[in-house]
């Protein structure tokens, strides 16, 4: 059974992109090669700034939706707190 991950990328323009994947490193490569999400194609390179493993695809999608509902400031605070832990 694949492990799902929710992740946040920082784009070249300092914007943040949130997604899910079963292989974050491969997905990061796709984003940086221009074959990932349309949003990141014109904003590469992107860097991984946060990720979390989830038990199921459903829980990853729920976490992704929650994060996407946050303001950029809330996401930045989340990233900062997570790095300090």
MORA-V477851 format. One record per pair of residues at least 4 apart in sequence whose C-alpha atoms are under 7 Angstrom apart, sorted by the first residue. I is the first residue (numbers start at 1). GAP is how many residues later the second one is. D is the distance in Angstrom with one decimal. If there is no record, write none. Layout:
{{I & GAP & D} {I & GAP & D}}
This chain:
{{2 & 20 & 6.2} {3 & 19 & 5.6} {3 & 50 & 6.9} {3 & 51 & 6.7} {3 & 52 & 6.5} {3 & 53 & 6.9} {4 & 16 & 6.9} {4 & 17 & 5.7} {4 & 18 & 4.5} {4 & 49 & 5.9} {4 & 50 & 5.3} {4 & 51 & 6.6} {4 & 52 & 6.1} {4 & 53 & 5.7} {4 & 56 & 6.3} {5 & 15 & 5.4} {5 & 16 & 5.4} {5 & 17 & 5.9} {5 & 19 & 7.0} {5 & 46 & 6.5} {5 & 47 & 5.4} {5 & 48 & 4.4} {5 & 49 & 5.6} {5 & 55 & 6.1} {6 & 13 & 5.8} {6 & 14 & 4.3} {6 & 15 & 6.6} {6 & 45 & 5.6} {6 & 46 & 5.5} {6 & 47 & 6.6} {6 & 54 & 5.6} {6 & 57 & 7.0} {6 & 58 & 6.1} {7 & 11 & 5.6} {7 & 12 & 5.5} {7 & 13 & 6.0} {7 & 43 & 5.6} {7 & 44 & 4.1} {7 & 45 & 6.5} {8 & 8 & 6.5} {8 & 9 & 5.5} {8 & 10 & 4.5} {8 & 11 & 6.6} {8 & 40 & 6.2} {8 & 41 & 5.8} {8 & 42 & 5.2} {8 & 43 & 6.3} {9 & 7 & 5.6} {9 & 8 & 5.1} {9 & 9 & 6.4} {9 & 37 & 6.0} {9 & 38 & 5.3} {9 & 39 & 4.6} {9 & 40 & 5.5} {10 & 4 & 5.7} {10 & 5 & 5.9} {10 & 6 & 4.7} {10 & 7 & 6.5} {10 & 36 & 5.5} {10 & 37 & 5.3} {10 & 38 & 6.5} {10 & 39 & 6.4} {11 & 4 & 5.4} {11 & 5 & 6.1} {11 & 29 & 7.0} {11 & 32 & 5.5} {11 & 33 & 6.0} {11 & 34 & 6.3} {11 & 35 & 4.4} {11 & 36 & 6.6} {12 & 31 & 5.3} {12 & 32 & 5.6} {12 & 33 & 5.7} {12 & 34 & 6.0} {13 & 30 & 6.3} {18 & 46 & 6.5} {18 & 50 & 6.7} {19 & 45 & 6.3} {20 & 40 & 6.5} {20 & 41 & 7.0} {20 & 44 & 6.9} {21 & 6 & 6.9} {23 & 4 & 6.2} {24 & 4 & 6.0} {25 & 4 & 6.3} {26 & 4 & 6.3} {27 & 4 & 6.2} {28 & 4 & 6.2} {29 & 4 & 6.0} {30 & 4 & 6.3} {30 & 5 & 5.0} {30 & 6 & 4.8} {31 & 4 & 5.8} {31 & 5 & 4.0} {31 & 6 & 6.5} {31 & 9 & 6.2} {31 & 10 & 6.8} {32 & 12 & 5.7} {32 & 13 & 5.4} {32 & 14 & 6.2} {34 & 7 & 4.8} {36 & 4 & 6.9} {36 & 5 & 6.9} {37 & 4 & 6.6} {40 & 4 & 5.9} {50 & 29 & 6.3} {54 & 5 & 6.1} {54 & 6 & 5.5} {55 & 4 & 6.7} {56 & 4 & 6.4} {57 & 4 & 6.1} {58 & 4 & 6.2} {59 & 4 & 6.2} {60 & 4 & 6.1} {61 & 4 & 6.1} {62 & 4 & 6.2} {63 & 4 & 6.2} {64 & 4 & 6.1} {65 & 4 & 6.3} {66 & 4 & 7.0} {70 & 4 & 5.8} {70 & 5 & 6.3} {71 & 4 & 6.4} {72 & 4 & 6.1} {73 & 4 & 6.2} {74 & 4 & 6.2} {75 & 4 & 6.2} {76 & 4 & 6.2} {77 & 4 & 6.1} {78 & 4 & 6.1} {79 & 4 & 6.2} {80 & 4 & 6.5} {81 & 4 & 6.6}}
